[in-house]
Amino acid sequence: MGELTDRELADRARTGDRQAFGELVRRHQPRIHRLATHMLRDPAEAEDVAQEAFIRAYRAIARFDGRSEPYTWFYRITVNLSLNALRSRKSQRKTSEAFDELESPRSLTDATSQAPSPSDPPVDAASRQLYEALAQGIDELSDTLRTTLVLVCIDGRSHEETAAILGAPEGTIAWRVHEARRKLREYMADRGFGGDGDGKVGGP
């Protein structure tokens, strides 16, 4: 079983081989959970999204045509579920804010409480302040720019891989990365962080 390629495992899974699909999950669960964590910055929510991604993939495995690698398909499902979760979160936040603002203004801590670190949180005050500003800057990006930035600059996918995941030309991916970095630099500079924020999401 371990010697089979992902495509071979997917072919077997399409015929109803649950063990083959289970092997695909075992191979790719860490990277899918990591992607969801990078997208959501909430480990518990990311765990739910990663689990749901594999459930949906299993239910739809018969429609997997094999023209892309299985992990690309898993990534695409995870991205879509993560974006849905983010939209739901924003909608709930707006509703909550509408009531909160009738009583008292939100503090900086309140505003950033939805952006925990996906792995090792900054320990000193200056690093935490930088992280929180960077997280908010990423939240301000459009869905397409945010997703591309996360995939390329944070998750480490190549432009080619990201193009396959998002169904966009590599040139478009390169432009989105450039534009996301530019917007993020401007956001950070406006808050007194200069260009440091850009280095945190993939270097100069």
N, C-alpha and C positions, 0 to 999 in steps of 0.2 A: 504494500500500500504506500509506504513512504517513498518509493522510487517513482511513483507515477507523477507526471506533470500536473499542474493545475488544470490545464485543458482536459487532460485524460480523466481527472477526478470529476470535473464538471460534466463530461460526457456520461460518466457512470451515474452521477447524481441525477441526470435527466431521465435515466431509465428506472429511477426509483431506489438507487443504492444510497441508503441513508448513511452508511459508514463512510462512503466517499465524500458526501457533503460534510460530514462531521470532521473529516480530515482537512477540508478546505477551511472550515471554521477554526480549527486548531492552528493552522498555519497563519491565518490572517487576522485573528481576533486582536492580537496586541496592536497591530498598526491601525486597525479600524477604531479601536477604543482610543488610541492616541489622537487620531484625526478628530474624532468627536470631542475629545477634551480640548484640543486646540481651538476648535470652532466655538465651543460653548463655555469654556473656562469654568466648568462645573463638573467635577468627577462623577457625582451621583447621576446627574442628568445625562452625562456622556455614556455611562454604563447602560442606561435605559435605551438610548439611541442606538448604541452598538448592538445590543440584543435585538432590538426591533429591526435593524438593518438585515441581520442574518435571517430572522423570521420571514421577512418579506422576500429576501433572496430565495429562500427555500421554497416558498409558496409559488414563486415565479420561475423556478429553475427550468421548467419545460420551455420557457420562452427565451432562454439564454441561447443566442445564436452562435457563440464561439468566435465572432469576428474580433473580439477584444479579449484581453486576459481577464479571468474571473475577478482578480483583485481590483481591476479598473471598474468593473461593474459594482463590486461591493463599495468602492469609494464613492461612486456616483450616487448610490442609494443613501449612503451615510451623509453626503453633502446635502442632499435634498431634505432628509429628515432633520438635520441640524439647522438648516435655514428655516424650516417650518417651526422648529422649537424656538428659534430666535425671534421670529415674527410673533409667535404666541406670547413670548416673554415681553416684547415691546408693547403689545396690545394690553396685556395685563398691567404693565407698569404705568401706561398712560391713564388707565382707568383708576389705578391706585393713587397716582399723583393728583388727579382731579379732585379727589376727596382730601388728600393730605394737605394740599395747598390752601384749603379752606381753614385749616387749623394753624399750621406753622410751615415755614420754608424748610426745604430739605437741606441737610448738612452735606458737606463733602463726603463724609463717611457713608451716608445713606446713598449718595449718588454712585459710589464705587463699590458698594457691597455686592453687586451682582457680577463682579469680575474677579473671582479668586484665581490664584495662580494654578495653572494646570499641573505643575510639578513641584518645583522648589520655590516657595514664596520668598520675596526679598525680606531680609531680616532687619536692615537698618532703615531709618525713616526716609533718608534721601532716596534710596533704591526703591522703596515702596511707593514714594510719591511719583518717581519716574515711571514705574510699572503701571500705576493706576492711570496716569495721564496717557501712556502709550495704549493701554487697554481701551480707554475711552476713545482715543483717536481711531483705533481699528473699528470700534463700534459705529463710528460716524461714517465709515466708508459704505458704498453701495454693496449689495449682496455679491455682485460679480467681482468687484475689486477685493472685497474682504476674503471671499473664498479663494481667489487666485493667490492673494498674498499669503494666506495660511498654507495652502498646498505647496507653493514654491519656496517661500522664505522661512516658514516655521516647520512645516512637515518635511521639507527637503526633497519634494518631487521635482523631477526635471521638467523643462518646458514641454518636452515631448509627452511625458507621462500625464502632465496636467492637461495638455490639449486633448488627449484621449479620454481622460476622466470627464472633462467639461464639454467635450464635443465642439471645440473651437480651434481655429488654426494656431500654429505655434507663434506666428507673428502677432496675433491678437493677445495671446498669453503674455508675450514680452511687453507689449504696450500696457496691458493691465498692471503688470508688476511695476513698470516705470511710473505709471500714473498713481498707483496706490502709494508708492514710496514718496512721490512728490507731495501728495495730499497729506501724508502722515508727517513729512518734514515740516510743512507749513503749519499743521496743527500743533506740533510740538514747539516750533519756534514762537508761535503766538502765545504760548504758555511759559515762555522763558527757558525752554530746554534746548534751544539751538537745533543742531542736526543730530543730536545724540540718539533720538528715537529711531532714526532710520537704521542705525547700526544694530539695533536690537532685533530687527526682523530681516536679516539677511545680508548685512554688510553694506559697504558703500556702493 
